[in-house]
Amino acid sequence: MIRTATCRCGGCLIEVQGEPIANLVCHCSSCKRRTGGPCGWTVTFRRDQVLARRWAFSIYESDGTIGRVVNSFCSVCGTTLLFAPADFPDIIGCAGGCFVDDPVGEPTVSASDDLRCAWLQLPQGWDVRTSALAERANGAAPDG
């Protein structure tokens, strides 16, 4: 299956083929700031699943919760359509809400769940993972 994600104005798009590696929401401060919401909805694909990237993407590089990240966003409307974590060069993260015409289904993972807004409830049965910050504070290895 080929899915297309587009920005709000339709000026940028990405086409991916096949099923995602992961479909998750993340509650870290980087994702909250990237989306302006209580969490970020991220659908990850292998880089070789990306068939096309079109139009005028702008780039913003930053240090985030998972290390250095290259964010690609529309230079017209500002939608962050995809990002690539430097520590995972074969992975592309796509904004789940941008797959409007070709939905990817319900997320099944809540990442950095210890940073979730107290008022945000999740469906039962999701895989709940804590942040690396919480794991370090507790002296344990992070969940992935």
C-alpha positions as CSV (number, residue, x, y, z in Angstrom):
1,M,0.0,0.0,0.0
2,I,1.2,3.5,-0.8
3,R,0.3,6.3,1.6
4,T,0.6,10.0,1.0
5,A,1.1,12.6,3.8
6,T,0.6,16.3,3.0
7,C,1.0,19.5,4.9
8,R,-1.9,21.8,5.6
9,C,-1.6,23.9,2.4
10,G,-0.7,20.9,0.2
11,G,2.6,22.4,-0.7
12,C,4.7,19.5,0.6
13,L,4.1,15.7,0.5
14,I,5.8,12.5,1.2
15,E,4.8,9.1,-0.2
16,V,5.6,5.9,1.7
17,Q,5.1,2.3,0.8
18,G,4.2,-0.6,3.1
19,E,3.4,-0.8,6.8
20,P,5.0,1.5,9.4
21,I,7.6,0.2,11.8
22,A,5.9,2.0,14.7
23,N,2.8,4.1,15.2
24,L,3.0,6.0,18.5
25,V,2.3,9.2,20.4
26,C,5.1,10.8,22.2
27,H,4.8,13.1,25.2
28,C,8.3,14.5,25.4
29,S,8.9,18.3,25.4
30,S,10.4,18.1,21.8
31,C,7.2,16.6,20.4
32,K,4.9,18.9,22.3
33,R,6.8,21.9,21.0
34,R,7.0,20.5,17.4
35,T,3.3,20.0,17.2
36,G,2.0,22.7,19.6
37,G,-0.2,20.0,21.2
38,P,-0.2,17.7,24.3
39,C,1.8,15.1,22.3
40,G,3.2,14.3,18.9
41,W,1.7,11.5,16.7
42,T,4.6,9.8,14.9
43,V,4.5,7.1,12.4
44,T,7.9,5.7,11.5
45,F,9.1,4.1,8.3
46,R,12.4,2.7,7.1
47,R,14.1,5.2,4.8
48,D,13.8,2.8,1.9
49,Q,10.0,2.9,2.2
50,V,10.0,6.6,1.2
51,L,9.0,6.7,-2.4
52,A,8.9,10.5,-2.9
53,R,9.4,13.9,-1.2
54,R,8.0,16.8,-3.1
55,W,8.0,20.6,-3.0
56,A,9.6,23.2,-0.8
57,F,10.7,21.7,2.4
58,S,12.6,23.8,4.9
59,I,14.9,22.2,7.4
60,Y,15.3,22.8,11.1
61,E,17.9,20.9,13.1
62,S,17.7,20.7,16.8
63,D,18.8,18.6,19.8
64,G,15.7,16.8,21.2
65,T,14.8,14.1,23.6
66,I,16.2,11.4,21.3
67,G,19.3,13.4,20.2
68,R,19.9,15.4,17.1
69,V,16.9,15.6,14.8
70,V,16.4,17.1,11.3
71,N,12.9,18.4,11.0
72,S,11.5,18.9,7.5
73,F,8.6,21.3,7.3
74,C,6.6,23.2,4.7
75,S,8.1,26.7,4.1
76,V,4.6,28.1,3.4
77,C,2.3,26.8,6.1
78,G,4.9,25.5,8.6
79,T,3.6,21.9,9.0
80,T,6.3,19.6,10.3
81,L,5.7,16.7,7.9
82,L,8.7,14.5,8.8
83,F,11.8,14.3,10.8
84,A,15.0,12.1,10.9
85,P,16.8,11.3,14.1
86,A,20.5,11.4,13.7
87,D,21.1,8.4,15.9
88,F,18.7,6.3,13.7
89,P,19.7,7.1,10.1
90,D,17.6,4.5,8.5
91,I,14.3,5.7,10.1
92,I,12.0,8.6,9.0
93,G,9.3,9.8,11.4
94,C,6.2,11.2,9.8
95,A,3.4,13.3,11.4
96,G,0.6,10.8,11.7
97,G,-2.1,13.4,11.3
98,C,-0.8,14.3,7.8
99,F,-2.0,11.0,6.4
100,V,-5.5,12.3,6.0
101,D,-6.6,10.6,2.8
102,D,-4.6,7.4,3.5
103,P,-4.9,6.8,7.3
104,V,-2.4,4.7,9.2
105,G,-4.6,3.5,11.9
106,E,-4.6,3.9,15.7
107,P,-1.3,4.4,17.5
108,T,-0.4,1.5,19.9
109,V,2.5,3.0,21.8
110,S,2.7,5.9,24.3
111,A,6.3,7.1,24.4
112,S,7.7,9.2,27.3
113,D,4.4,8.5,29.0
114,D,5.7,9.8,32.4
115,L,5.6,13.3,30.7
116,R,2.0,12.9,29.5
117,C,-0.4,15.7,30.5
118,A,-2.4,14.5,33.5
119,W,-5.7,15.2,31.8
120,L,-4.9,13.2,28.6
121,Q,-6.3,9.7,28.8
122,L,-5.2,6.8,26.5
123,P,-7.0,3.7,25.3
124,Q,-6.4,0.5,27.3
125,G,-4.0,-2.0,25.8
126,W,-1.4,0.5,24.5
127,D,2.3,-0.2,25.1
128,V,3.3,2.4,27.7
129,R,6.9,3.5,27.8
130,T,8.7,6.0,30.1
131,S,11.1,8.6,29.0
132,A,14.9,8.2,29.1
133,L,15.0,11.0,31.7
134,A,12.8,9.0,34.1
135,E,14.7,5.9,33.6
136,R,18.0,7.6,34.3
137,A,16.6,9.1,37.5
138,N,15.5,5.6,38.6
139,G,18.9,4.1,37.6
140,A,17.4,1.8,35.0
141,A,18.0,1.4,31.3
142,P,15.4,3.3,29.1
143,D,12.7,1.4,27.1
144,G,14.1,1.9,23.7
